Amino acid sequence: MSKIHVFNAGPCLLPQQVLDRAKAAIDNFAGTGVSLLCISHRTKEWEAVMDETRALWKELLHIPEDYEVVFLASGASMEFLYVAMNFLEHKAAYLDTGVWAHKALKEAKGLGEAYALASSADKNYSYVPKGYEIPKDVDYFHITTNNTIYGTEIHEDIDSPVPLIADMSSDIMSRPVDVSKYTMIYGGAQKNVGPAGVTFAIVKKSALGKVSRYIPTMLDLRTHIDKESMFNTPPVFSIFVMNETLKWVKEQGGVEAIYKINRKKADTLYAEIDRNSLFRGTAAVEDRSIMNVCFIMAEGREDLQDEFFAFAKSQGMIGIKGHRSVGGFRASIYNACTQEDVEALVACMQEFEKQHTI
Ligand SMILES: *Cc1c(COP(=O)(O)O)cnc(C)c1O
């Protein structure tokens, strides 16, 4: 069997070193002789992992003083509600860039007035809306920086006259971010920083406590900030793996170095999509994501789609089927995906082209 190359959209591929350490910890956590799955989260060995994980987030993203990082046992879909619960008082504006953005907006609508300021629904979310003006009369403006399903990404940290809140589920730790421009950055771990079961939220502390509603204890970000993400039993395994993933990011040279590698991977793959006569990209060129690369068969060659799937599979490519709302192919090239993996996919596309052109 040929080597396999994993391009799953989420849960993502994780570095081998991370998996090896997780396996070892399941046998014996931090020399305690107890499995990671059975330890008490009230031990000093576990508290050290929590402290280190928080410190790594702060170091890798250069998180300013007034911010805290919390880890919540839920999904990014649950954090849509956290956002509205903790920040929506009168009105909120959302940038509608796809399914996830839409779902985030829905939760806010359930709690108050919220609307889509701009949308790219007219072209099946294949681009990021531009030229809109952020109103000053809203409590916050919500964006989804990377649209996992459509392969579009907001590459800059935008300037906002109102608190900016971002779902960065699928591009967190893939590139440098100016955290000071955001009031909250959140996401699920399973796209780039760990396994499923835990989410992160980077929150500007001074922005909390401004809504008048009752916030249920578990949905109040202050609960988790005050108790250092240990108000209740944290998802120990997921946080452990996140910790190892962040250590790996640091060993690669940090987010700045990872970004260069990611840029090169994305450039390599998009160059092949643009060159290869059998394929074409679906996202607007200037908005192309460096994490999720979406493409389809070229016009007139759609009949080759199933055959390419089968060929790619035979060559060890896993997880390249596009989301059902877009079709075609999607290669998710998160941090743990290597240049070698990308080149294997490119070679596969080139070979397929050779077989199908005269
Ligand atoms: C996957 C994803 C979500 C949903 O994450 P869950 O943890 O499964 O709820 C939300 N936003 C974005 C951008 C995503 O990619």
The ligand as an SDF file (V2000), in Angstrom:
LIG
                    3D

 15 15  0  0  0  0  0  0  0  0999 V2000
  -16.0540   23.2700   12.0380 C   0  0  0  0  0  0  0  0  0  0  0  0
  -16.4090   24.6750   12.2490 C   0  0  0  0  0  0  0  0  0  0  0  0
  -17.3750   25.0730   13.1980 C   0  0  0  0  0  0  0  0  0  0  0  0
  -18.1700   24.0780   14.0140 C   0  0  0  0  0  0  0  0  0  0  0  0
  -17.3650   23.4320   14.9290 O   0  0  0  0  0  0  0  0  0  0  0  0
  -17.9530   22.3870   15.9690 P   0  0  0  0  0  0  0  0  0  0  0  0
  -16.8610   22.3030   16.9730 O   0  0  0  0  0  0  0  0  0  0  0  0
  -18.1710   21.1150   15.2150 O   0  0  0  0  0  0  0  0  0  0  0  0
  -19.2150   22.9230   16.5190 O   0  0  0  0  0  0  0  0  0  0  0  0
  -17.6150   26.4060   13.3520 C   0  0  0  0  0  0  0  0  0  0  0  0
  -16.9610   27.3370   12.6250 N   0  0  0  0  0  0  0  0  0  0  0  0
  -16.0370   26.9990   11.7020 C   0  0  0  0  0  0  0  0  0  0  0  0
  -15.3370   28.0670   10.9370 C   0  0  0  0  0  0  0  0  0  0  0  0
  -15.7370   25.6650   11.4890 C   0  0  0  0  0  0  0  0  0  0  0  0
  -14.8250   25.3200   10.5730 O   0  0  0  0  0  0  0  0  0  0  0  0
  1  2  1  0
  2  3  1  0
  2 14  2  0
  3  4  1  0
  3 10  2  0
  4  5  1  0
  5  6  1  0
  6  7  2  0
  6  8  1  0
  6  9  1  0
 10 11  1  0
 11 12  2  0
 12 13  1  0
 12 14  1  0
 14 15  1  0
M  END
$$$$
